Amino acid sequence: MCALIPASFLVLTALTIFAQSPGGTITGAVFDPDGHTIPTAVVQAGNTATGVAFQAVSTAAGQYTFALLPPATYDITIPSIGYALAGFERKGVVVGASQSLRIDVQLGWGPGLGTPGDDSAIAVRRRSPAPSGPVPRAPDGKPDLSGVWLGDKDPTPERPTLQPWAEALVKERAANGGQDDPSNFCLPADIMLAGPGLFRIVQTPAMAVVLIENSQPAAAQIFLDGRDHPGNWDPSWMGHSTGRWAGDTLVVDTVGYNDRSWLGFSPHTEMLHVISRYRRTDLGHLDKEITVEDAGTFAKPWKIHVTWELAPGEEVQENICENNRDAAHLGHK
């Protein structure tokens, strides 16, 4: 897994580390299939020799820049954006000393194929950009996580280390395009709340509720009143969640899952244990780190990192799925 270094850090350090070898520059813009620029796209330049990856984020005008890149060969990648846009990869980009390159990227359609309403991520970012400002506080002094948030997938996902049976099943599911994904049959798709779409958090001292737009069921509840997980819990799709505050971080512990949901293409057992850490870094951003444990499926725990952006003016709409007759024609989202 590549170690990520923000582009801003690169600018600050390159002068001292690579003073004897002037760096190169890569600039460009990111477009959707219709030619509109894409803001907040995560662009990565991975050094093929060292494994170090530099990261830039496209501006409101879709522009990105890597300044003072150490001379080397890089793989340029952009993860898929929601369900709307497919990812991008260009391997073997050679950057010489003091060289300036321009790489404009036009992303292709993702599984949504550009269908209006299938994925609101791009439209939401354009009309409701995340605001700036300090972290708001609830009356009890805790960070207030309330609001409508735009989620997306982990831009640099860690690959889970699977037990042999699970690895074989993942290969089988990938080979058939994930046609048996529960979400293709109107069943829950995002049990860890780590995918694209809109979420609303309603926070009180005793409970937090997350309303979910792109999945069934449409809500997850987190008990903050100090209770333990029940001993007689009937395994369910979303499990049972309790939360506690560790400083300014809300730590949510979830157990009691059934074994019917998918984690991407990965299966899991009823031993699944998910720890989610929510931390509001400023007014407009909420970082979420998810640790996934399941000794029956994974050889070791693995982590997911996502950032939610506050979407002022947006509302979570109901999502109705009725007897999906297209399931046989749908692949993994």
WOBEL-V233435 format. One line per field, one symbol per residue. ss: DSSP state (H for helix, E for strand, L for the rest). A space follows every 50 residues. Layout:
# WOBEL-V233435
ss: ???
This chain:
# WOBEL-V233435
ss: LLEEEEHHHHHHHHHHHLLLLLLEEEEEEEELLLLLELLLLEEEEEELLL LEEEEEELLLLLEEEEEEELLEEEEEEELLELLLELLEEEEEEEELLLLE EELLEELLELLLLLLLLLLLHHHHHHHLLLLLLLLLELLLLLELLLEEEE ELLLLLLLLLLELHHHHHHHHHHHHLLLLLLHHHHLLLLLLLLLLLEEEE EEELLLEEEEEELLLLLLEEEEELLLLLLLLLLLLELLLEEEEEEELLEE EEEEELELLLLLELLELLLLLLEEEEEEEEEELLEEEEEEEEELLLLELL LEEEEEEEEELLLLLLLLLLLLLLLLHHHLLLL
